[in-house]
Amino acid sequence: MMALHLEGGRKVGIVDDVKADAEALGRLFEDFDMQALIMPKPQPRATAEEYLSTLPPLDVLVCDHQLSNSWPVAFTGAELAARANSSPHKLPAIVMSSHVGTHEASSIHRWRADIPAVVPKQADEEEVLGAVRYALEEAAGKWSRERSRFRTPVEVLAVHLAGETPYAEVLVSGWSLTQVGHLPLLRFEEDTGIPADALLPGTWLRAEVNCYAPRAEDLCFAHISLAPQLSEEISAL
């Protein structure tokens, strides 16, 4: 039951477009002497950064992933949590989603490197509170073995450009030489500045990856670049 040991009085912000779900989650935190604050509906077409700038001081943020069912927003809970965890906010944030383990989870994967924990909406109180505790620990620099990232070669096997969340099938050398992982192509574009449609099977990359991840869906990619030899060949063109 270690996951239940959290300091009382912490302010937990809850972002959920379904009021009943937000209230139910709030009661869970209040049962453990935390202050649950339900965050207001964003302004229409607000960006994640704009919305974060309107929030009151909080100790941790819990975000539902699919927010556009009832709210007119362009961002997901995963983007909101990832940006909250990053500079300049540095607000520990996790994601709760009813799509964990489904094909919809691919829209979370793009942001996963900057999200300490993703838990199902059906999770019990121990899992939810454990995720909140871990988010606070990671913000303090105490990364778990499964989340710690190491620089490793990544081989591109196939590229899938269609769909809402394009991805590449990859082999991560530091993780497994046989199991295939999925690299979000939007993350590739952001890190390298190279269009996704220029990425070809057989290309070698380097990235920081959590090589102790227990499952392929837990892999996180950050600081992606072309492998040095490829970088030199492109520069010579």
Secondary structure, DSSP 4 states (H G I P E B T S, - for coil): -GGG---TT-EEEEE-SSHHHHHHHHHHHHHTT-EEEEPPPPPTT--HHHHHTTSPP-SEEEEES--TTTS--S--HHHHHHHHHSTTT---EEEEETTTTSGGGHHHHTTGGG-S-EEETT--HHHHHHHHHHHHHHHTT---TTT--EEEEEEEEEEE--SSS-EEEEEETTT-SSS-EEEEHHHHHHHH---GGG--TT-EEEEEE-TT-SSGGG--EEEEEE-HHHHHHHHH-
